[in-house]
């Protein structure tokens, strides 16, 4: 594994320490997991933006999307 260094504000560090304490994890574990979650979300959002920017893709029908998401059929 590669080690990196990051500068954090005192407020962020305080929040990180509080989270690590509550989770009974080290700072490094909390940071590692947070970065993994962020990158997963970033990848999902990037793919969604690509789909939305595709001019060949039809526009979404809001009512159909709502029915599908809420299982209203």
Phi, psi and omega in degrees: 000144178266141179260139176235166177238139178223147176262129180236146176293161178300323180295315180295318179298320178297316178295320178298314179297319179296317179296316180299319179296312181296325181274353184055049180228165176280163174306314183301318180295319180294315180297315181301314181293320179297318179295318178299315178298316180300313182294324175299313179296319180299317179297314179299316181294320179299316178296319179297318179296318177302315180297315182293333181272357180285112182293341179280344181278135180290150177294149180282141174271111185304317181296320178293317179299315180299315178298317180297315182292325183264004181052052183266005180282000000 
